[in-house]
Amino acid sequence: MLKKSTIIIPENPLSSFLFSDTRSAVIWLFIRLYVGYAWLTAGWGKVRSDAWTGENAGAAINGFVSGAIAKSQEGGDVSGWFATFLENAVLPNAKLFGFVVAYGELLVGLGLVFGLLTGIAAFFGALMNVSFLLAGTLSTNPVLFILATWLVLAWKVAGWYGLDRFALPKLGTPWQKTNRG
């Protein structure tokens, strides 16, 4: 029961359609497949690369992080606090981070392509995009970050044309038909 002091603000029709109505799922399907394919191909390339997960695992991370640290010292593209994190946490564990990035990208891509745990996959994709952006790498990261953020917001319907349609009700997030009136 709601307290008398509780104020319920109704959702506007556009956000209700985009984030709660399965009729918008086809829009999210295209966005989800685009972002998922980007992560899947990036992750697959890294998983198959010697510098990420092979005999020289960690070499790619070492090069990437060293470049980011240099950008912080040159005066601007990388914040000092993030450079400190990279230098003290990532560099000493470059091999581990190589595996985490490579397989993380692959798993995010698979989750988005198949529409399984879409909101969670999109969240971790956005987290990686932010990390790359903080390290001074633009590339497709701003676009992928924006799209991933939207997918997180649309988690209820973004996986409707995917495995979420079957998995989420079993995990305790059931969809219910509601009457429009």
N, C-alpha and C positions, 0 to 999 in steps of 0.2 A: 504494500500500500504506500502511495506517495504522500509525503507530508504536504500540508497546505502551502508551505513556503517553497516547494519545489516548482520550478518553472520549466516546462517542456517546450522547447523551440522546435517547431515542425521543420522537417527537411524540405529544401526547395525542390521543385519538380525536376530540374536538370540534374542535380547531384543524386536525387533519388533514382532517376533513370540510369545514370552512368554507373552508380556504385551499388545498387540494390535490385535492379530489374534485369532479368535474364535476357530480355530483348536486346540489351546492349552488349551481350556476350560476344557477338560476332566482331564488334569493334575491338574488344580486348583480345580476341583470338589473333587478329592480325598483329597487334602491338606485341602480344606475348610471343608469337612466333618470330617476329623480327628480332626482339631482344634476346630470346632464347637461342636463335641461330647464331647471333653475334658471340654470345658466351660459349656456346658449344664449339664453334670453330676455333675460337681463341684458346679454350681449354684443351681441345684435342691436339692442337699444335704444340702446346706446352707439355702435355703428358707424353707425347712422342719425342720430345726434344731432350737430348743428352744434358743440356745446360740447365734444365728444370728438374727432371726426375731421373735422369740416367746417371752414368758414372761421374759426370761433372756437375751433379745436382748442386744448386746454390750459386753457380757461376753467373747465371742470368740475374738472379736477385742481387748479387754483389755488384754487378755493373749498373743495374737500375738504381740501387740505393746510393752508390757512390756518386752517380750523376745527380740525384736529388740533393744529396748533402752539398755538392759543389754549387748547385743552384741557390742554396740557402746562404752560402758564403759570398756569392756574387752580389747579393743584395735584394732578393725579392721574391722569386717564384715559389720558394718553399719557406714556410714559417720556421722559426728557430725551434719551437717546441716539437714540431713534427720531425725536423731533422735530428733532434736529440733522441726521439723515440726510434727513428730508423737506425741511428748509429749505435744505440745501446741495447735495443731489443731485437731488431731485425737482422742487422749485420752479423752478430755473434751466432745467430740461428738461421743463417741464410739457407742451408739445406732444407731444414724443416719448413721454412716459409715458401721455398720453391715448390715443395709438394703441396702445401696448403693452397697456394694460389692456383697451381695447375689443376688439381683435382676439385678445388672449390669452383673454379670457372666451369669445368666440365659438369659438375653436379647442378650448378645454377642453370646452365644451358639445358640439361636434360629435364630438370623440374619444370622449366618454362615451356619447352617444346611439347612435353607430354601433359602439361597442365596438372602437375602433381605438387601439392603444397605450394601453390603459385605465389601466395603472399609471402611465405617464408623464403622461397627461392629469390623472389624479386628484392626482398629486404637485403639478403646477403649479396646480391648483385649490386645493389645501390651502395652498400657498405664498401665493396671493392672499388666501385667507381669513385667514391669520395676519397678513398685512400690513394688512388692513382692521381686524382686531382690535387690532393694535398701534397703529393710528391712532385707536382709541377708538370704532369703529363695531361695534355688536353685530348687530342685525338677525338674519338667518338664518346669519350667519357661524359661530357655534359649532357648530350642527347640521351645516352643510355641511362644516366642518373635520373633525368626527368621522367622518362618512360617507366623506369623501374619504380619510382615513387608513385606514379599513377597506378601501376599494377598493384602495389601494396595497398593503396586506398580502395582499389576495386577487387580485392581478394575474394569477396563473396561471389562475384560473377565472372571474374577473369578466367577461372578454370572450368567454367560451365561446359565448354566444349573441350573437355579433357578428362583426365582421371580424377580431378577434384570432385566432379559430379557424383562419383561413386565412393571415393575415399572419405570426403569430409563428413557425410552423414554417419559413416561407421566410426569416425573419430570423435563424434559428439558435436558436430556443427551441422545440424540438419537444415535443409531448405524446406520451407513450407509454402504452400500456395496461400496467397491472401486474396481476399475479394476486393476488387476495386469498386468503389462506389461513390 
